[in-house]
Amino acid sequence: MTDQPRRGWTVWTEEIPASVMLDMPPDLSKKVLNYLLALGIEAGAAIDADREPPGDPMDDLGVRYSLEVVGEPVLIEYAVIREARQIRIPVVVWFH
């Protein structure tokens, strides 16, 4: 056992969703980035507390979820990688 605090959760965006975000207008891209950072905090805290993370489940394993960025034309799919304490973003859909 170690006295070190548990490491926080990270958010990893795959190459294609990152490219989609770079194509967005700067203000929208910043909103989506801030949303993803908040998602990492909220989803990680929920998982650590044995609760469901935000969004709609996309599988029966508790790994894949989808949600919309409220007030913006953006949908996100994410996967929870518990052993790496990572929220992985494989899909960002921007309706423009």
C-alpha positions as YAML, in Angstrom:
chain: A
units: angstrom
residues:
- id: 1
  name: MET
  ca: [0.00, 0.00, 0.00]
- id: 2
  name: THR
  ca: [1.19, 3.50, -0.76]
- id: 3
  name: ASP
  ca: [0.57, 6.88, 0.84]
- id: 4
  name: GLN
  ca: [0.39, 8.58, -2.55]
- id: 5
  name: PRO
  ca: [-2.99, 10.03, -3.50]
- id: 6
  name: ARG
  ca: [-4.94, 8.31, -6.25]
- id: 7
  name: ARG
  ca: [-4.23, 9.76, -9.68]
- id: 8
  name: GLY
  ca: [-7.02, 11.78, -11.31]
- id: 9
  name: TRP
  ca: [-8.84, 10.93, -14.50]
- id: 10
  name: THR
  ca: [-7.54, 12.05, -17.89]
- id: 11
  name: VAL
  ca: [-9.44, 12.83, -21.08]
- id: 12
  name: TRP
  ca: [-7.95, 11.51, -24.33]
- id: 13
  name: THR
  ca: [-9.36, 12.67, -27.65]
- id: 14
  name: GLU
  ca: [-8.67, 10.50, -30.70]
- id: 15
  name: GLU
  ca: [-7.24, 12.07, -33.88]
- id: 16
  name: ILE
  ca: [-10.47, 12.41, -35.89]
- id: 17
  name: PRO
  ca: [-12.50, 14.08, -33.09]
- id: 18
  name: ALA
  ca: [-9.57, 16.41, -32.43]
- id: 19
  name: SER
  ca: [-9.57, 17.33, -36.12]
- id: 20
  name: VAL
  ca: [-13.31, 18.04, -35.96]
- id: 21
  name: MET
  ca: [-12.71, 20.36, -33.01]
- id: 22
  name: LEU
  ca: [-9.95, 22.19, -34.92]
- id: 23
  name: ASP
  ca: [-12.41, 22.80, -37.77]
- id: 24
  name: MET
  ca: [-14.93, 24.46, -35.43]
- id: 25
  name: PRO
  ca: [-15.10, 28.22, -34.93]
- id: 26
  name: PRO
  ca: [-12.69, 29.14, -32.09]
- id: 27
  name: ASP
  ca: [-15.43, 29.99, -29.58]
- id: 28
  name: LEU
  ca: [-17.24, 26.67, -30.16]
- id: 29
  name: SER
  ca: [-14.00, 24.71, -30.04]
- id: 30
  name: LYS
  ca: [-13.16, 26.31, -26.68]
- id: 31
  name: LYS
  ca: [-16.63, 25.49, -25.31]
- id: 32
  name: VAL
  ca: [-16.27, 21.86, -26.40]
- id: 33
  name: LEU
  ca: [-12.78, 21.64, -24.90]
- id: 34
  name: ASN
  ca: [-14.02, 23.05, -21.58]
- id: 35
  name: TYR
  ca: [-16.96, 20.62, -21.72]
- id: 36
  name: LEU
  ca: [-14.57, 17.68, -22.20]
- id: 37
  name: LEU
  ca: [-12.43, 18.82, -19.27]
- id: 38
  name: ALA
  ca: [-15.52, 19.08, -17.07]
- id: 39
  name: LEU
  ca: [-16.67, 15.67, -18.35]
- id: 40
  name: GLY
  ca: [-13.39, 14.15, -17.18]
- id: 41
  name: ILE
  ca: [-13.89, 15.54, -13.69]
- id: 42
  name: GLU
  ca: [-17.59, 14.65, -13.46]
- id: 43
  name: ALA
  ca: [-17.38, 11.20, -15.03]
- id: 44
  name: GLY
  ca: [-14.28, 10.28, -13.03]
- id: 45
  name: ALA
  ca: [-15.89, 11.37, -9.77]
- id: 46
  name: ALA
  ca: [-19.06, 9.42, -10.58]
- id: 47
  name: ILE
  ca: [-17.12, 6.26, -11.37]
- id: 48
  name: ASP
  ca: [-14.99, 6.62, -8.22]
- id: 49
  name: ALA
  ca: [-18.25, 6.87, -6.23]
- id: 50
  name: ASP
  ca: [-19.70, 3.76, -7.96]
- id: 51
  name: ARG
  ca: [-22.31, 5.85, -9.81]
- id: 52
  name: GLU
  ca: [-23.17, 6.02, -13.50]
- id: 53
  name: PRO
  ca: [-21.19, 8.64, -15.42]
- id: 54
  name: PRO
  ca: [-23.12, 11.28, -17.37]
- id: 55
  name: GLY
  ca: [-24.73, 10.51, -20.71]
- id: 56
  name: ASP
  ca: [-26.73, 7.72, -22.27]
- id: 57
  name: PRO
  ca: [-25.26, 4.21, -22.00]
- id: 58
  name: MET
  ca: [-24.42, 2.68, -25.39]
- id: 59
  name: ASP
  ca: [-23.60, -0.82, -24.14]
- id: 60
  name: ASP
  ca: [-24.39, -3.16, -21.26]
- id: 61
  name: LEU
  ca: [-20.84, -3.11, -19.92]
- id: 62
  name: GLY
  ca: [-20.76, 0.45, -18.59]
- id: 63
  name: VAL
  ca: [-18.00, 1.41, -21.00]
- id: 64
  name: ARG
  ca: [-19.55, 3.48, -23.83]
- id: 65
  name: TYR
  ca: [-21.70, 6.59, -23.37]
- id: 66
  name: SER
  ca: [-23.06, 9.39, -25.54]
- id: 67
  name: LEU
  ca: [-24.17, 12.90, -24.69]
- id: 68
  name: GLU
  ca: [-24.78, 16.28, -26.24]
- id: 69
  name: VAL
  ca: [-23.01, 19.50, -25.43]
- id: 70
  name: VAL
  ca: [-26.01, 21.40, -24.08]
- id: 71
  name: GLY
  ca: [-26.91, 24.42, -26.18]
- id: 72
  name: GLU
  ca: [-24.42, 23.55, -28.94]
- id: 73
  name: PRO
  ca: [-24.73, 21.49, -32.15]
- id: 74
  name: VAL
  ca: [-22.28, 18.87, -30.87]
- id: 75
  name: LEU
  ca: [-22.65, 15.21, -29.83]
- id: 76
  name: ILE
  ca: [-19.92, 13.25, -28.07]
- id: 77
  name: GLU
  ca: [-19.36, 9.55, -27.60]
- id: 78
  name: TYR
  ca: [-16.91, 8.46, -24.94]
- id: 79
  name: ALA
  ca: [-15.51, 5.30, -23.44]
- id: 80
  name: VAL
  ca: [-14.56, 4.75, -19.81]
- id: 81
  name: ILE
  ca: [-11.20, 2.98, -19.48]
- id: 82
  name: ARG
  ca: [-11.25, 2.25, -15.75]
- id: 83
  name: GLU
  ca: [-7.86, 0.55, -15.41]
- id: 84
  name: ALA
  ca: [-6.14, 3.58, -17.00]
- id: 85
  name: ARG
  ca: [-8.45, 6.11, -15.26]
- id: 86
  name: GLN
  ca: [-9.13, 7.57, -18.68]
- id: 87
  name: ILE
  ca: [-12.11, 9.01, -20.53]
- id: 88
  name: ARG
  ca: [-11.47, 8.34, -24.22]
- id: 89
  name: ILE
  ca: [-13.28, 10.41, -26.86]
- id: 90
  name: PRO
  ca: [-13.53, 8.43, -30.14]
- id: 91
  name: VAL
  ca: [-16.41, 10.44, -31.69]
- id: 92
  name: VAL
  ca: [-17.32, 14.14, -31.85]
- id: 93
  name: VAL
  ca: [-20.16, 15.04, -34.21]
- id: 94
  name: TRP
  ca: [-20.55, 18.71, -35.12]
- id: 95
  name: PHE
  ca: [-23.81, 19.58, -36.89]
- id: 96
  name: HIS
  ca: [-23.04, 22.58, -39.08]
...
